[in-house]
Amino acid sequence: MPDSIPLWLPIFYTLFLLVLVPVYWKNYGPANFLWFSDVALFSVGIVLWTENKMLLSMMAVGVLALELVWNLDYFGRLLTGKALMGLSNYMFRSDLSLFLRGLSLFHVFLPVIVIWLLLEWGYDTRALYFQTILAWVILTVTYFFTNPKENINWVFGPGDNPQQKLPRWLYFILMLVFFPVAIFLPSHFLLIWLFN
């Protein structure tokens, strides 16, 4: 372990995952782990044990902006009582247990860990390409092997429900372009500016 990572952090993080995985599996099903945020959660766990700067950079360019928007949505609703974007609506559903919703607070500490490690290690600029490939694989698996009603990673439509205006295959192709161009590329340049 480098001096920058105290040993308790990967231990605690791993114990958290050992609790989260069976609970999520039971309540949401295994397809839920295809969400980009869940992929980032597991990847950062690997980063904490392996010190893999590339994997950290991939999660930063692919997911950090989305996690920060989730936090804005969540804390905005906590403070105002009004849904801003709807990304965190499930955190306010009374039919879900507090424990289950509490596990989803990983969205709060995950970006903190990513930013902290970026400050320690910097950002690997090659991550843009590797994250794009990983995202295409995840989106393709999601498109072909999950229930459209779950709309994981919004691969069938923006928001909670599948869209009906475009042919499904065309919307999917647009999503393959949207993530790298609208999210990864701006994040890439911002990360270079902030951390390199």
Secondary structure as UniProt FT lines:
FT   TURN            3..4
FT   HELIX           8..28
FT   HELIX           30..34
FT   HELIX           36..50
FT   HELIX           53..59
FT   HELIX           60..64
FT   HELIX           65..80
FT   TURN            87..88
FT   HELIX           89..92
FT   TURN            94..95
FT   HELIX           98..103
FT   TURN            104..105
FT   HELIX           106..121
FT   TURN            125..126
FT   HELIX           127..145
FT   TURN            148..150
FT   HELIX           152..154
FT   TURN            155..156
FT   HELIX           168..178
FT   HELIX           179..184
FT   HELIX           185..195
//
